Amino acid sequence: MQEGKTVYIDSEAYSLQYAPYFRTDFKIGYRLNMKKISQEWLVDSQNITNRENVLEQFFNVATGTIDQRNQLGLFINPQYRILFNLS
């Protein structure tokens, strides 16, 4: 707190750890193969259990506390791709 920033103690590196990281992803898709191109429709669901895993901890200068940022919860990513067959 006296420094007003994060100060690391090298001799204590890796002595503290976050809770175990857990994430389950699920992807489903359909592919249509044609003569010159292929088309794909996909739905990629990341972190389907919506678990909040720790991204980082940092020293908050304004409050003088150690705060935490979490990674994204459930993230759904629809996709469409066109693949060109060059042969």
N, CA, C and O atoms as CSV, one atom per row, in Angstrom:
chain,resi,resn,atom,element,x,y,z
A,1,MET,N,N,0.830,-1.188,0.000
A,1,MET,CA,C,0.000,0.000,0.000
A,1,MET,C,C,0.878,1.257,0.000
A,1,MET,O,O,0.506,2.278,-0.578
A,2,GLN,N,N,2.021,1.177,0.638
A,2,GLN,CA,C,2.919,2.334,0.673
A,2,GLN,C,C,3.429,2.693,-0.718
A,2,GLN,O,O,3.619,3.867,-1.035
A,3,GLU,N,N,3.647,1.677,-1.543
A,3,GLU,CA,C,4.138,1.903,-2.906
A,3,GLU,C,C,3.050,2.466,-3.814
A,3,GLU,O,O,3.348,3.159,-4.787
A,4,GLY,N,N,1.792,2.171,-3.501
A,4,GLY,CA,C,0.689,2.615,-4.352
A,4,GLY,C,C,0.547,1.802,-5.622
A,4,GLY,O,O,-0.084,2.243,-6.583
A,5,LYS,N,N,1.132,0.620,-5.627
A,5,LYS,CA,C,1.059,-0.262,-6.792
A,5,LYS,C,C,1.309,-1.689,-6.328
A,5,LYS,O,O,1.614,-1.927,-5.159
A,6,THR,N,N,1.180,-2.627,-7.242
A,6,THR,CA,C,1.448,-4.027,-6.932
A,6,THR,C,C,2.944,-4.244,-6.804
A,6,THR,O,O,3.712,-3.853,-7.683
A,7,VAL,N,N,3.362,-4.874,-5.700
A,7,VAL,CA,C,4.769,-5.207,-5.484
A,7,VAL,C,C,4.852,-6.708,-5.280
A,7,VAL,O,O,4.213,-7.250,-4.379
A,8,TYR,N,N,5.626,-7.374,-6.103
A,8,TYR,CA,C,5.763,-8.824,-6.026
A,8,TYR,C,C,6.980,-9.198,-5.182
A,8,TYR,O,O,8.015,-8.534,-5.243
A,9,ILE,N,N,6.847,-10.253,-4.404
A,9,ILE,CA,C,7.949,-10.779,-3.600
A,9,ILE,C,C,8.433,-12.042,-4.304
A,9,ILE,O,O,7.782,-13.085,-4.246
A,10,ASP,N,N,9.575,-11.938,-4.967
A,10,ASP,CA,C,10.070,-13.036,-5.804
A,10,ASP,C,C,10.286,-14.330,-5.031
A,10,ASP,O,O,10.084,-15.413,-5.580
A,11,SER,N,N,10.687,-14.241,-3.787
A,11,SER,CA,C,10.953,-15.454,-3.007
A,11,SER,C,C,9.668,-16.217,-2.675
A,11,SER,O,O,9.726,-17.378,-2.272
A,12,GLU,N,N,8.510,-15.569,-2.841
A,12,GLU,CA,C,7.231,-16.227,-2.565
A,12,GLU,C,C,6.432,-16.522,-3.841
A,12,GLU,O,O,5.222,-16.743,-3.803
A,13,ALA,N,N,7.145,-16.517,-4.961
A,13,ALA,CA,C,6.481,-16.790,-6.241
A,13,ALA,C,C,5.840,-18.170,-6.217
A,13,ALA,O,O,6.442,-19.127,-5.731
A,14,TYR,N,N,4.633,-18.277,-6.733
A,14,TYR,CA,C,3.861,-19.526,-6.841
A,14,TYR,C,C,3.436,-20.103,-5.485
A,14,TYR,O,O,3.016,-21.259,-5.418
A,15,SER,N,N,3.538,-19.325,-4.417
A,15,SER,CA,C,3.116,-19.832,-3.106
A,15,SER,C,C,1.601,-19.767,-2.941
A,15,SER,O,O,1.036,-20.538,-2.165
A,16,LEU,N,N,0.941,-18.875,-3.645
A,16,LEU,CA,C,-0.518,-18.784,-3.629
A,16,LEU,C,C,-1.051,-19.185,-4.993
A,16,LEU,O,O,-0.439,-18.880,-6.017
A,17,GLN,N,N,-2.181,-19.862,-5.009
A,17,GLN,CA,C,-2.763,-20.303,-6.268
A,17,GLN,C,C,-4.250,-19.996,-6.287
A,17,GLN,O,O,-4.898,-19.942,-5.242
A,18,TYR,N,N,-4.783,-19.795,-7.481
A,18,TYR,CA,C,-6.225,-19.647,-7.656
A,18,TYR,C,C,-6.886,-21.014,-7.473
A,18,TYR,O,O,-6.221,-22.050,-7.477
A,19,ALA,N,N,-8.191,-20.990,-7.316
A,19,ALA,CA,C,-8.961,-22.237,-7.277
A,19,ALA,C,C,-8.785,-22.962,-8.622
A,19,ALA,O,O,-8.503,-22.311,-9.628
A,20,PRO,N,N,-8.944,-24.270,-8.659
A,20,PRO,CA,C,-8.784,-25.005,-9.928
A,20,PRO,C,C,-9.684,-24.437,-11.033
A,20,PRO,O,O,-10.846,-24.099,-10.806
A,21,TYR,N,N,-9.116,-24.347,-12.209
A,21,TYR,CA,C,-9.814,-23.811,-13.379
A,21,TYR,C,C,-10.694,-24.904,-13.968
A,21,TYR,O,O,-10.250,-26.037,-14.151
A,22,PHE,N,N,-11.928,-24.564,-14.259
A,22,PHE,CA,C,-12.841,-25.536,-14.841
A,22,PHE,C,C,-13.700,-24.835,-15.895
A,22,PHE,O,O,-14.269,-23.773,-15.642
A,23,ARG,N,N,-13.784,-25.440,-17.066
A,23,ARG,CA,C,-14.624,-24.884,-18.125
A,23,ARG,C,C,-15.032,-26.011,-19.054
A,23,ARG,O,O,-14.200,-26.826,-19.453
A,24,THR,N,N,-16.311,-26.061,-19.399
A,24,THR,CA,C,-16.801,-27.059,-20.338
A,24,THR,C,C,-17.322,-26.336,-21.582
A,24,THR,O,O,-18.125,-25.408,-21.485
A,25,ASP,N,N,-16.856,-26.774,-22.736
A,25,ASP,CA,C,-17.285,-26.195,-24.012
A,25,ASP,C,C,-18.053,-27.247,-24.805
A,25,ASP,O,O,-17.878,-28.450,-24.613
A,26,PHE,N,N,-18.910,-26.759,-25.702
A,26,PHE,CA,C,-19.681,-27.662,-26.557
A,26,PHE,C,C,-19.832,-26.994,-27.920
A,26,PHE,O,O,-20.226,-25.832,-28.012
A,27,LYS,N,N,-19.516,-27.741,-28.975
A,27,LYS,CA,C,-19.650,-27.207,-30.337
A,27,LYS,C,C,-20.421,-28.213,-31.177
A,27,LYS,O,O,-20.169,-29.417,-31.121
A,28,ILE,N,N,-21.353,-27.704,-31.946
A,28,ILE,CA,C,-22.110,-28.552,-32.866
A,28,ILE,C,C,-22.166,-27.832,-34.209
A,28,ILE,O,O,-22.255,-26.605,-34.273
A,29,GLY,N,N,-22.112,-28.624,-35.280
A,29,GLY,CA,C,-22.108,-28.001,-36.588
A,29,GLY,C,C,-22.650,-28.910,-37.673
A,29,GLY,O,O,-22.842,-30.112,-37.487
A,30,TYR,N,N,-22.888,-28.286,-38.808
A,30,TYR,CA,C,-23.369,-29.001,-39.985
A,30,TYR,C,C,-22.547,-28.520,-41.176
A,30,TYR,O,O,-22.324,-27.320,-41.338
A,31,ARG,N,N,-22.096,-29.460,-42.012
A,31,ARG,CA,C,-21.296,-29.114,-43.175
A,31,ARG,C,C,-21.980,-29.644,-44.426
A,31,ARG,O,O,-22.393,-30.802,-44.478
A,32,LEU,N,N,-22.094,-28.783,-45.432
A,32,LEU,CA,C,-22.681,-29.131,-46.715
A,32,LEU,C,C,-21.575,-29.061,-47.762
A,32,LEU,O,O,-21.083,-27.979,-48.082
A,33,ASN,N,N,-21.184,-30.225,-48.296
A,33,ASN,CA,C,-20.131,-30.298,-49.301
A,33,ASN,C,C,-20.761,-30.245,-50.693
A,33,ASN,O,O,-21.656,-31.026,-51.017
A,34,MET,N,N,-20.272,-29.304,-51.508
A,34,MET,CA,C,-20.712,-29.190,-52.899
A,34,MET,C,C,-19.480,-29.298,-53.796
A,34,MET,O,O,-18.369,-29.510,-53.310
A,35,LYS,N,N,-19.679,-29.153,-55.095
A,35,LYS,CA,C,-18.578,-29.396,-56.032
A,35,LYS,C,C,-17.417,-28.406,-55.847
A,35,LYS,O,O,-16.267,-28.834,-55.747
A,36,LYS,N,N,-17.686,-27.122,-55.800
A,36,LYS,CA,C,-16.628,-26.104,-55.721
A,36,LYS,C,C,-16.469,-25.477,-54.337
A,36,LYS,O,O,-15.412,-24.929,-54.025
A,37,ILE,N,N,-17.500,-25.551,-53.514
A,37,ILE,CA,C,-17.425,-24.947,-52.184
A,37,ILE,C,C,-18.059,-25.881,-51.146
A,37,ILE,O,O,-18.810,-26.798,-51.477
A,38,SER,N,N,-17.735,-25.618,-49.914
A,38,SER,CA,C,-18.395,-26.266,-48.784
A,38,SER,C,C,-18.885,-25.159,-47.860
A,38,SER,O,O,-18.255,-24.107,-47.748
A,39,GLN,N,N,-19.995,-25.402,-47.209
A,39,GLN,CA,C,-20.539,-24.438,-46.266
A,39,GLN,C,C,-20.662,-25.099,-44.902
A,39,GLN,O,O,-21.001,-26.278,-44.798
A,40,GLU,N,N,-20.383,-24.324,-43.856
A,40,GLU,CA,C,-20.493,-24.830,-42.495
A,40,GLU,C,C,-21.308,-23.870,-41.646
A,40,GLU,O,O,-21.136,-22.653,-41.727
A,41,TRP,N,N,-22.192,-24.421,-40.835
A,41,TRP,CA,C,-22.944,-23.686,-39.821
A,41,TRP,C,C,-22.565,-24.292,-38.482
A,41,TRP,O,O,-22.687,-25.503,-38.297
A,42,LEU,N,N,-22.107,-23.475,-37.547
A,42,LEU,CA,C,-21.630,-23.967,-36.256
A,42,LEU,C,C,-22.205,-23.115,-35.130
A,42,LEU,O,O,-22.470,-21.926,-35.304
A,43,VAL,N,N,-22.388,-23.735,-33.995
A,43,VAL,CA,C,-22.693,-23.020,-32.761
A,43,VAL,C,C,-21.686,-23.504,-31.729
A,43,VAL,O,O,-21.669,-24.679,-31.361
A,44,ASP,N,N,-20.852,-22.587,-31.271
A,44,ASP,CA,C,-19.812,-22.887,-30.292
A,44,ASP,C,C,-20.218,-22.277,-28.960
A,44,ASP,O,O,-20.248,-21.056,-28.813
A,45,SER,N,N,-20.530,-23.126,-27.994
A,45,SER,CA,C,-20.921,-22.657,-26.657
A,45,SER,C,C,-19.744,-22.874,-25.722
A,45,SER,O,O,-19.341,-24.010,-25.469
A,46,GLN,N,N,-19.199,-21.789,-25.214
A,46,GLN,CA,C,-18.045,-21.874,-24.331
A,46,GLN,C,C,-18.472,-21.618,-22.897
A,46,GLN,O,O,-19.298,-20.745,-22.632
A,47,ASN,N,N,-17.909,-22.379,-21.980
A,47,ASN,CA,C,-18.199,-22.281,-20.551
A,47,ASN,C,C,-19.689,-22.496,-20.286
A,47,ASN,O,O,-20.350,-21.643,-19.692
A,48,ILE,N,N,-20.209,-23.634,-20.727
A,48,ILE,CA,C,-21.655,-23.890,-20.627
A,48,ILE,C,C,-22.132,-24.036,-19.185
A,48,ILE,O,O,-23.332,-23.948,-18.928
A,49,THR,N,N,-21.217,-24.257,-18.239
A,49,THR,CA,C,-21.618,-24.312,-16.827
A,49,THR,C,C,-21.630,-22.921,-16.196
A,49,THR,O,O,-21.995,-22.771,-15.031
A,50,ASN,N,N,-21.232,-21.907,-16.961
A,50,ASN,CA,C,-21.216,-20.508,-16.525
A,50,ASN,C,C,-20.355,-20.300,-15.273
A,50,ASN,O,O,-20.663,-19.447,-14.441
A,51,ARG,N,N,-19.298,-21.066,-15.146
A,51,ARG,CA,C,-18.411,-20.926,-13.990
A,51,ARG,C,C,-17.566,-19.665,-14.122
A,51,ARG,O,O,-17.089,-19.340,-15.209
A,52,GLU,N,N,-17.387,-18.966,-13.022
A,52,GLU,CA,C,-16.577,-17.749,-13.010
A,52,GLU,C,C,-15.151,-18.095,-12.585
A,52,GLU,O,O,-14.857,-18.193,-11.394
A,53,ASN,N,N,-14.280,-18.276,-13.557
A,53,ASN,CA,C,-12.873,-18.555,-13.290
A,53,ASN,C,C,-12.116,-17.239,-13.167
A,53,ASN,O,O,-12.440,-16.262,-13.844
A,54,VAL,N,N,-11.113,-17.218,-12.306
A,54,VAL,CA,C,-10.336,-16.006,-12.072
A,54,VAL,C,C,-9.453,-15.714,-13.283
A,54,VAL,O,O,-8.743,-16.592,-13.772
A,55,LEU,N,N,-9.504,-14.485,-13.754
A,55,LEU,CA,C,-8.613,-14.034,-14.819
A,55,LEU,C,C,-7.358,-13.418,-14.215
A,55,LEU,O,O,-6.239,-13.740,-14.615
A,56,GLU,N,N,-7.559,-12.522,-13.238
A,56,GLU,CA,C,-6.417,-11.873,-12.603
A,56,GLU,C,C,-6.819,-11.247,-11.279
A,56,GLU,O,O,-7.999,-11.001,-11.028
A,57,GLN,N,N,-5.834,-10.993,-10.442
A,57,GLN,CA,C,-5.997,-10.192,-9.241
A,57,GLN,C,C,-5.073,-8.998,-9.377
A,57,GLN,O,O,-3.986,-9.104,-9.943
A,58,PHE,N,N,-5.512,-7.854,-8.851
A,58,PHE,CA,C,-4.716,-6.644,-8.995
A,58,PHE,C,C,-4.950,-5.725,-7.805
A,58,PHE,O,O,-5.981,-5.808,-7.137
A,59,PHE,N,N,-3.998,-4.861,-7.549
A,59,PHE,CA,C,-4.107,-3.885,-6.473
A,59,PHE,C,C,-4.885,-2.682,-6.986
A,59,PHE,O,O,-4.490,-2.052,-7.967
A,60,ASN,N,N,-5.983,-2.368,-6.327
A,60,ASN,CA,C,-6.815,-1.225,-6.684
A,60,ASN,C,C,-6.316,-0.022,-5.890
A,60,ASN,O,O,-6.519,0.050,-4.678
A,61,VAL,N,N,-5.667,0.919,-6.564
A,61,VAL,CA,C,-5.078,2.084,-5.913
A,61,VAL,C,C,-6.162,2.953,-5.263
A,61,VAL,O,O,-5.937,3.515,-4.190
A,62,ALA,N,N,-7.316,3.068,-5.889
A,62,ALA,CA,C,-8.387,3.928,-5.378
A,62,ALA,C,C,-8.947,3.441,-4.046
A,62,ALA,O,O,-9.250,4.247,-3.166
A,63,THR,N,N,-9.086,2.115,-3.893
A,63,THR,CA,C,-9.681,1.576,-2.661
A,63,THR,C,C,-8.657,0.988,-1.712
A,63,THR,O,O,-8.965,0.759,-0.542
A,64,GLY,N,N,-7.441,0.736,-2.188
A,64,GLY,CA,C,-6.407,0.134,-1.354
A,64,GLY,C,C,-6.633,-1.343,-1.088
A,64,GLY,O,O,-6.124,-1.885,-0.106
A,65,THR,N,N,-7.400,-2.003,-1.965
A,65,THR,CA,C,-7.692,-3.422,-1.786
A,65,THR,C,C,-7.184,-4.220,-2.977
A,65,THR,O,O,-6.861,-3.666,-4.028
A,66,ILE,N,N,-7.120,-5.529,-2.790
A,66,ILE,CA,C,-6.789,-6.425,-3.902
A,66,ILE,C,C,-8.108,-6.874,-4.506
A,66,ILE,O,O,-8.910,-7.524,-3.836
A,67,ASP,N,N,-8.336,-6.533,-5.760
A,67,ASP,CA,C,-9.567,-6.870,-6.467
A,67,ASP,C,C,-9.311,-7.992,-7.465
A,67,ASP,O,O,-8.169,-8.332,-7.771
A,68,GLN,N,N,-10.385,-8.543,-7.951
A,68,GLN,CA,C,-10.299,-9.698,-8.850
A,68,GLN,C,C,-11.179,-9.472,-10.069
A,68,GLN,O,O,-12.299,-8.973,-9.962
A,69,ARG,N,N,-10.655,-9.848,-11.227
A,69,ARG,CA,C,-11.445,-9.869,-12.464
A,69,ARG,C,C,-11.632,-11.317,-12.865
A,69,ARG,O,O,-10.696,-12.115,-12.807
A,70,ASN,N,N,-12.851,-11.653,-13.273
A,70,ASN,CA,C,-13.146,-13.011,-13.720
A,70,ASN,C,C,-13.223,-13.069,-15.233
A,70,ASN,O,O,-13.435,-12.053,-15.895
A,71,GLN,N,N,-13.049,-14.271,-15.778
A,71,GLN,CA,C,-13.216,-14.473,-17.208
A,71,GLN,C,C,-14.704,-14.442,-17.544
A,71,GLN,O,O,-15.555,-14.424,-16.655
A,72,LEU,N,N,-14.995,-14.437,-18.816
A,72,LEU,CA,C,-16.387,-14.429,-19.248
A,72,LEU,C,C,-17.113,-15.665,-18.761
A,72,LEU,O,O,-16.514,-16.732,-18.621
A,73,GLY,N,N,-18.391,-15.525,-18.505
A,73,GLY,CA,C,-19.229,-16.676,-18.181
A,73,GLY,C,C,-19.618,-17.372,-19.476
A,73,GLY,O,O,-18.784,-17.547,-20.365
A,74,LEU,N,N,-20.854,-17.762,-19.582
A,74,LEU,CA,C,-21.350,-18.436,-20.785
A,74,LEU,C,C,-21.179,-17.524,-21.993
A,74,LEU,O,O,-21.570,-16.357,-21.966
A,75,PHE,N,N,-20.591,-18.071,-23.051
A,75,PHE,CA,C,-20.351,-17.307,-24.276
A,75,PHE,C,C,-20.773,-18.166,-25.458
A,75,PHE,O,O,-20.217,-19.242,-25.673
A,76,ILE,N,N,-21.743,-17.702,-26.218
A,76,ILE,CA,C,-22.240,-18.444,-27.384
A,76,ILE,C,C,-21.776,-17.725,-28.647
A,76,ILE,O,O,-21.987,-16.524,-28.816
A,77,ASN,N,N,-21.140,-18.494,-29.526
A,77,ASN,CA,C,-20.548,-17.925,-30.728
A,77,ASN,C,C,-21.073,-18.659,-31.965
A,77,ASN,O,O,-20.563,-19.726,-32.304
A,78,PRO,N,N,-22.096,-18.099,-32.652
A,78,PRO,CA,C,-22.550,-18.728,-33.898
A,78,PRO,C,C,-21.565,-18.408,-35.027
A,78,PRO,O,O,-20.992,-17.320,-35.077
A,79,GLN,N,N,-21.381,-19.372,-35.926
A,79,GLN,CA,C,-20.419,-19.197,-37.012
A,79,GLN,C,C,-21.000,-19.700,-38.325
A,79,GLN,O,O,-21.793,-20.641,-38.359
A,80,TYR,N,N,-20.584,-19.048,-39.402
A,80,TYR,CA,C,-20.904,-19.497,-40.748
A,80,TYR,C,C,-19.628,-19.369,-41.558
A,80,TYR,O,O,-18.973,-18.328,-41.533
A,81,ARG,N,N,-19.271,-20.433,-42.283
A,81,ARG,CA,C,-18.042,-20.420,-43.087
A,81,ARG,C,C,-18.311,-20.939,-44.475
A,81,ARG,O,O,-19.119,-21.846,-44.679
A,82,ILE,N,N,-17.617,-20.344,-45.426
A,82,ILE,CA,C,-17.597,-20.854,-46.796
A,82,ILE,C,C,-16.161,-21.288,-47.078
A,82,ILE,O,O,-15.220,-20.512,-46.911
A,83,LEU,N,N,-16.010,-22.528,-47.504
A,83,LEU,CA,C,-14.690,-23.071,-47.817
A,83,LEU,C,C,-14.622,-23.344,-49.313
A,83,LEU,O,O,-15.487,-24.028,-49.860
A,84,PHE,N,N,-13.616,-22.822,-49.965
A,84,PHE,CA,C,-13.456,-22.988,-51.405
A,84,PHE,C,C,-12.564,-24.173,-51.698
A,84,PHE,O,O,-11.462,-24.272,-51.158
A,85,ASN,N,N,-13.029,-25.075,-52.550
A,85,ASN,CA,C,-12.234,-26.234,-52.960
A,85,ASN,C,C,-11.456,-25.875,-54.204
A,85,ASN,O,O,-12.029,-25.714,-55.281
A,86,LEU,N,N,-10.141,-25.749,-54.053
A,86,LEU,CA,C,-9.303,-25.273,-55.158
A,86,LEU,C,C,-8.866,-26.389,-56.098
A,86,LEU,O,O,-8.350,-26.092,-57.176
A,87,SER,N,N,-9.043,-27.622,-55.753
A,87,SER,CA,C,-8.571,-28.696,-56.627
A,87,SER,C,C,-9.596,-29.074,-57.670
A,87,SER,O,O,-9.349,-29.963,-58.484
